[in-house]
Structure formats: C-alpha cells, structure tokens
Amino acid sequence: MSGDPDVIVAGGGVAGCAAASCLATLGWSVLLVEPGQHEERRLSGEFIHPACVADLAELGLLAPADIARAAPLRGFAVFAEPSPTPPMHLLYRSGDAGRSTALALDHGTLRRTLLDAAGRIERVSVARGCRVVGLDDGAPGRSAVHLARGGQRETVPCRLLVAADGASSRVRDMAGIAHRRHGGARFSGYRIGSEALPAPGLGHVFLGAKHPVLAYAIGDGAARVLFEQPVGPDRRARPDECTAMLPAPLREALGAAVSAGGGLGFAARHVAVSAVVRGGVALVGDAAGSCHPLTASGMSMAVADAFRLRDALCRASGDVALALRLYARERRAQQRARMLLAALLHDTLGGTAPAMEFLRDGLLRYWMRSAGGRAASLQLIASTETRVHAVLHELAWVALHGLCRPPGGLSGLARQVGAMAKLALPIMRLTTDTIRIQ
Ligand SMILES: Cc1cc2nc3c(=O)[nH]c(=O)nc-3n(C[C@H](O)[C@H](O)[C@H](O)COP(=O)(O)OP(=O)(O)OC[C@H]3O[C@@H](n4cnc5c(N)ncnc54)[C@H](O)[C@@H]3O)c2cc1C
C-alpha cells in the first residue's frame, strides 16, 4: 500500500494532484492517497482560469490532448437585462500568465484526467481505494500516518502530510485544526447541449433572479447550467423560478434536462480554518478554507497552494518546520482577497437590500463604462491579482459609479448616499472578518 514515502498527500482532487506533482519536482517521493468518489454524481469545479490551466500544464497534469477535449473560454458574457439587450463582455487579456483562454470540462473527467496524470509522474505513487484514517503527529519531519484500504491497515512514517481532502477534511480534524462553517448554499447543475448558449466561447452569467445563473460549455458539444437555490423559507423554489430570466432557447433546453432528471446537486458552506499548518501537516485547497463558488477561484487557489508549498520547502532547504511557517504566511493574502471578493460579489449580485441594489447598479455601470474596470475585475476573479487592497480599491470604484447619474435628481442622490452609508457597517464587518482569515 505505501512504499517508503517522504510525503503523503491525502486526497486526489485538484489540490492533491497539484501538490503531489509539485513536491515530486523537489526529488521527494510522494504517496498520493485517494479513497475514490462517485464523480458522476458530484457537482463541483469545472471552469479553470487561464493561469491555472498554464500551471496544470506545467505540472504535467494537463496534456495538449486533454486541453483539446475541453471547451476554450475567452472570458464571460454578463447578461444584466433580458435579451435582446447585448451582454457585457469581460475578456481575459492575452499575456495573463501566458494564456488568454480558460478551459471548462466536466468535473468527473477533470478529476480522472488529473489523477491518471499524477500517477504517471516519476516519484509519485497513487494508492486508490485507500484513505488516511489516523495520524500520530510528531515534530515536523516525523509524522506517522495511518492508512486503510478495505480491511487492511498500515502505519507509514513520513516527513510531511499534506491534507488535500476537501472542505469537509477529516485530516484537518486529526491534526487538531479547528474550523468554522457558516453561510450555506444549495446548487443544482444540469447538462444541456452547448448550442443553446447565446454567447459561444464565453462563460455566461445571467442576472435578474435572486441569484445569478451560470452556464458554460464543457467540451464534447455539452454545456453546464449551474444555479443556486434559496435556502430558508423558500427552499422549495423550483428550477424554473430560479431561471426565469434565461433566454428562451436556453430555458427550454434546461427545462428538458430538468424533466429528464439526472441533475447534480451540492450543498456548500463557507469554511474558515484556525490555521493552515500544524506539526508536520499542511492543509491545501478546500481543506484550508472554501468560499462561494461564484468566482470559480477554488481550483486556482488549490494549484497556487501546491506551488507555494514547493517554493517554501525550497527556500527552507527542506527544513519542514520553517517551510510550513513560510507557506502559511505566503498564502494568507490570496485567501483573504478571494474570500472577500466572493462574499462581496455574491451579496452584490444576489442581495435584495437597497444598499446591495445600489452596489449592483454601480457594478453594472462600472463594467459598462470602463474597459479598465472590466479588466481589473476579471484579474481579481481569475486570481491573477491577489491583494485585499485591490479588492477594496475596486469596491470604491463600484460605489462611486453607484452614485453617478441618480434617478430622480437631488432626492435620488440623497437616497443613493443613504444606501452607500448603510454599506459602511457590513463592509467593515466583512473586512474585519477577512483580516482573521488564515
Ligand atoms: C457547485 C460548485 C461549483 C464550483 N465551480 C468551480 C469552478 O468552476 N472553478 C473552480 O476553480 N472552483 C469551483 N468550485 C470549487 C472547486 O470545486 C474546489 O475548490 C476544488 O474542487 C477543491 O479541490 P480539492 O482538491 O481541495 O478538494 P476536493 O475536490 O473536494 O478533493 C478532496 C479529495 O480528498 C479525498 N478524501 C476525502 N477524505 C479523504 C481521506 N480521509 N484520505 C484521503 N483522501 C480523502 C476525496 O475523495 C477527494 O477526492 C466549485 C465548487 C462547487 C461546490
């Protein structure tokens, strides 16, 4: 089951495969442990921003043939009004990390592709059907990890245990790292034919209901429609109530997919952790905290974690304790920025309070008027800009655009200033929460 690894990676999702590949480049032997999932029933990340595509290719996890099978996407079309009003386009700039196209492909296919590729990397062994079930965490550099496969158990010593076992990480608990779950959202996803999408080559964001609806091609002539269903008193809302703003051909294709059954569902909560390292354990990807998927930043973060861990080990010349401290420090800014952005964007696009409507109007006006604004927003969404103050800077521009051209003269302006003032407290609270994120 084990061999004699330097590092054990728990979890063969995008975070685990990227970590295994990165650590193998240091000359470390890696055991990647994956119990297996019902991938065809799982709704999760499919949209990969350009920089993350480039990183996965560099790590040998996405080959040109895999890239050719996926749907290439140049950015997003935002439909703020019912058609025929043309959508706003947020396009990746050529030169962003050497690539200007994102990719999307079915999550199950993506997972299988990455795990198969990880298994072919020199110094990486994949133990399928195997899970981490316990940990004797000594000092960094001296952990003992309990593995189980079927009825078989084994204790394996290693220098480092990487917990890449997702948002509900058990390894995180085993390491004694506390976490807090808050918020919550239920998502439904349906597969349709990509010919029903009105803006080929782009990801689609439809505004106009309580939550935005996302749609994108996933290769092989197929597309995914993904939407959030309300939790709370109106939790029985039917798909057609959440998707009434879609253009007719897309609504009909979705209606047919709903009637045929077979949709995927997922209940996600935000997870904040008290630490990302302890003893000889490092958390990566969703195990180290997750947020609302609206910005599609989870996989970018997971892959960036793998590179940061490798670089920290390099800089610390293999001193695991020092490397883990460096890793924890280096990842904080990006995690804070993406958590803040996801919360702000979700509240802005879905909030019904006047203050949120004010922000939404400001955001749409900002995107409509400013090419620089659209580019800056996309850099934040795609995680090529990872500083908290950049998020706050963009928020200030959005608020200023909210004040422009108020409906109803002076009284309108007074209402908008009032709405902006009401934003101060929630934004201060959100920013304070962000500063606590590890
Ligand atoms: C509805 C939805 C849509 C999303 N869309 C996007 C998107 O478009 N783009 C994007 O970038 N992100 C998106 N995300 C987020 C993205 O899916 C996650 O951030 C990403 O999949 C996290 O990868 P991971 O490897 O950290 O965790 P996971 O993918 O959850 O993998 C964890 C792995 O650990 C394994 N495991 C569990 N327990 C153990 C154990 N004890 N021992 C060993 N292994 C174990 C599991 O079997 C699993 O394979 C979305 C999320 C949701 C919920």
Ligand as a Chemical Component Dictionary entry (heavy atoms), coordinates in Angstrom:
data_LIG
# 
_chem_comp.id                   LIG 
_chem_comp.type                 NON-POLYMER 
_chem_comp.pdbx_formal_charge   0 
_chem_comp.three_letter_code    LIG 
# 
loop_
_chem_comp_atom.comp_id 
_chem_comp_atom.atom_id 
_chem_comp_atom.alt_atom_id 
_chem_comp_atom.type_symbol 
_chem_comp_atom.charge 
_chem_comp_atom.model_Cartn_x 
_chem_comp_atom.model_Cartn_y 
_chem_comp_atom.model_Cartn_z 
_chem_comp_atom.pdbx_ordinal 
LIG C1  C1  C 0 -21.091 23.848 -7.152  1  
LIG C2  C2  C 0 -19.634 24.204 -7.188  2  
LIG C3  C3  C 0 -19.070 24.734 -8.341  3  
LIG C4  C4  C 0 -17.712 25.089 -8.362  4  
LIG N1  N1  N 0 -17.192 25.608 -9.506  5  
LIG C5  C5  C 0 -15.873 25.916 -9.556  6  
LIG C6  C6  C 0 -15.285 26.346 -10.777 7  
LIG O1  O1  O 0 -15.946 26.439 -11.797 8  
LIG N2  N2  N 0 -13.950 26.625 -10.770 9  
LIG C7  C7  C 0 -13.172 26.495 -9.647  10 
LIG O2  O2  O 0 -11.963 26.773 -9.693  11 
LIG N3  N3  N 0 -13.702 26.052 -8.493  12 
LIG C8  C8  C 0 -15.025 25.738 -8.430  13 
LIG N4  N4  N 0 -15.548 25.217 -7.288  14 
LIG C9  C9  C 0 -14.642 24.953 -6.165  15 
LIG C10 C10 C 0 -13.772 23.739 -6.510  16 
LIG O3  O3  O 0 -14.587 22.662 -6.902  17 
LIG C11 C11 C 0 -12.946 23.344 -5.290  18 
LIG O4  O4  O 0 -12.278 24.470 -4.799  19 
LIG C12 C12 C 0 -11.916 22.272 -5.669  20 
LIG O5  O5  O 0 -12.538 21.161 -6.268  21 
LIG C13 C13 C 0 -11.195 21.863 -4.395  22 
LIG O6  O6  O 0 -10.321 20.816 -4.701  23 
LIG P1  P1  P 0 -9.667  19.969 -3.537  24 
LIG O7  O7  O 0 -8.735  19.047 -4.220  25 
LIG O8  O8  O 0 -9.159  20.881 -2.487  26 
LIG O9  O9  O 0 -10.867 19.159 -2.855  27 
LIG P2  P2  P 0 -11.814 18.033 -3.444  28 
LIG O10 O10 O 0 -12.038 18.196 -4.897  29 
LIG O11 O11 O 0 -13.012 18.014 -2.557  30 
LIG O12 O12 O 0 -10.984 16.691 -3.249  31 
LIG C14 C14 C 0 -10.782 16.114 -2.000  32 
LIG C15 C15 C 0 -10.362 14.665 -2.193  33 
LIG O13 O13 O 0 -9.994  14.106 -0.935  34 
LIG C16 C16 C 0 -10.437 12.766 -0.898  35 
LIG N5  N5  N 0 -10.537 12.371 0.518   36 
LIG C17 C17 C 0 -11.552 12.595 1.381   37 
LIG N6  N6  N 0 -11.252 12.068 2.585   38 
LIG C18 C18 C 0 -10.025 11.511 2.488   39 
LIG C19 C19 C 0 -9.166  10.806 3.406   40 
LIG N7  N7  N 0 -9.529  10.576 4.668   41 
LIG N8  N8  N 0 -7.964  10.380 2.971   42 
LIG C20 C20 C 0 -7.570  10.632 1.693   43 
LIG N9  N9  N 0 -8.348  11.278 0.787   44 
LIG C21 C21 C 0 -9.545  11.710 1.184   45 
LIG C22 C22 C 0 -11.772 12.803 -1.632  46 
LIG O14 O14 O 0 -12.137 11.528 -2.120  47 
LIG C23 C23 C 0 -11.478 13.799 -2.744  48 
LIG O15 O15 O 0 -11.020 13.158 -3.910  49 
LIG C24 C24 C 0 -16.904 24.865 -7.226  50 
LIG C25 C25 C 0 -17.463 24.325 -6.076  51 
LIG C26 C26 C 0 -18.808 23.991 -6.049  52 
LIG C27 C27 C 0 -19.385 23.404 -4.791  53 
# 
loop_
_chem_comp_bond.comp_id 
_chem_comp_bond.atom_id_1 
_chem_comp_bond.atom_id_2 
_chem_comp_bond.value_order 
_chem_comp_bond.pdbx_ordinal 
LIG C1  C2  SING 1  
LIG C2  C3  SING 2  
LIG C2  C26 DOUB 3  
LIG C3  C4  DOUB 4  
LIG C4  N1  SING 5  
LIG C4  C24 SING 6  
LIG N1  C5  DOUB 7  
LIG C5  C6  SING 8  
LIG C5  C8  SING 9  
LIG C6  O1  DOUB 10 
LIG C6  N2  SING 11 
LIG N2  C7  SING 12 
LIG C7  O2  DOUB 13 
LIG C7  N3  SING 14 
LIG N3  C8  DOUB 15 
LIG C8  N4  SING 16 
LIG N4  C9  SING 17 
LIG N4  C24 SING 18 
LIG C9  C10 SING 19 
LIG C10 O3  SING 20 
LIG C10 C11 SING 21 
LIG C11 O4  SING 22 
LIG C11 C12 SING 23 
LIG C12 O5  SING 24 
LIG C12 C13 SING 25 
LIG C13 O6  SING 26 
LIG O6  P1  SING 27 
LIG P1  O7  DOUB 28 
LIG P1  O8  SING 29 
LIG P1  O9  SING 30 
LIG O9  P2  SING 31 
LIG P2  O10 DOUB 32 
LIG P2  O11 SING 33 
LIG P2  O12 SING 34 
LIG O12 C14 SING 35 
LIG C14 C15 SING 36 
LIG C15 O13 SING 37 
LIG C15 C23 SING 38 
LIG O13 C16 SING 39 
LIG C16 N5  SING 40 
LIG C16 C22 SING 41 
LIG N5  C17 SING 42 
LIG N5  C21 SING 43 
LIG C17 N6  DOUB 44 
LIG N6  C18 SING 45 
LIG C18 C19 SING 46 
LIG C18 C21 DOUB 47 
LIG C19 N7  SING 48 
LIG C19 N8  DOUB 49 
LIG N8  C20 SING 50 
LIG C20 N9  DOUB 51 
LIG N9  C21 SING 52 
LIG C22 O14 SING 53 
LIG C22 C23 SING 54 
LIG C23 O15 SING 55 
LIG C24 C25 DOUB 56 
LIG C25 C26 SING 57 
LIG C26 C27 SING 58 
# 
